[in-house]
Amino acid sequence: ANIVWDNPEFVHLNSQYMNNSPNTHISWNFKTAAGFFDIVSYNGTGTNPQAFNHNLGVVPEMMIVKKRNYNQNWWVYHSALGNTGRLEFNDTVDAISNSTDWGSTTPTSSVFYVGNNTNDNSGGSKYIALLFASCPGVSKVGTYSGDTGNNVDVDCGFTSNARFVMIKRTNNEITTPSQEETNWWIFDENLGITSGNDYVMQANTADPRVTANWLSPHPDNKGFRVNSGAIAALNATGGTYIFLAIA
């Protein structure tokens, strides 16, 4: 099948990993829309802070930034972490605090800021930024706290259950955590968000999907439920979690 991307520099359809018979593949695609999602390509300047315009129309609550012309980590901004906090989309690290990551400046409804780190704003380098926000009835960027042994119902303000949910624990109080306890976990309705076992994907690893009963529909059709038996990566007392949910 022919696949057309808005930004051909962003995605490379490698035959081994993305188009290899007889493997099965999944792709999540988001259309840019005011109040929900925007894509910004920019050239680094090395200035701290540096503002770049966006067309989201509201304040970005989550930003995923990637350097396009070198091998660098994906950096993630989330409003719950503030303008000095970051996560790494390709790694399992806890939230990291650094005053230069986002120029210590909170984004606005028209611009977002980066510092002068090589991962987000090195002079002469090329970057892409994916900007998300909470849009009533469409998307929710938020947080929740874990509660070991109990269900956690996350109200996204939807009138239906979430069709896509991505969750990352931002703190890790486990002495010797396994990798699964700090992954970026992705659930969607095609893989299954039911009251029973479903397939679950991990954004930050090359591991295959796993089968588990960790996420269920919200009992009042408002978002999603994190099940009582979910792993610590998703539901543990003392755990703090960020998420992106799509209705």
Secondary structure, 3 states (H helix, E strand, C coil): CCCCCCCCCCCCCCHHHHCCCCCCCCCCCCCCECCCEEEEEEECCCCCCEEEECCCCCCCCEEEEEECCCCCCCEEEEHHHCCCEEEECCCCCCCEECCCCCCCCCCCCCEEEECCCCCCCCCCCEEEEEEECCECCCEEEEEEEECCCCCEEEECCCCCCCCEEEEEECCCCCCCCCHHHHCEEEEECCCCCCCCCEEEEECCCCCCCEEECCEEECCCCCEEEECCCCCCCCCCECCEEEEEEEC
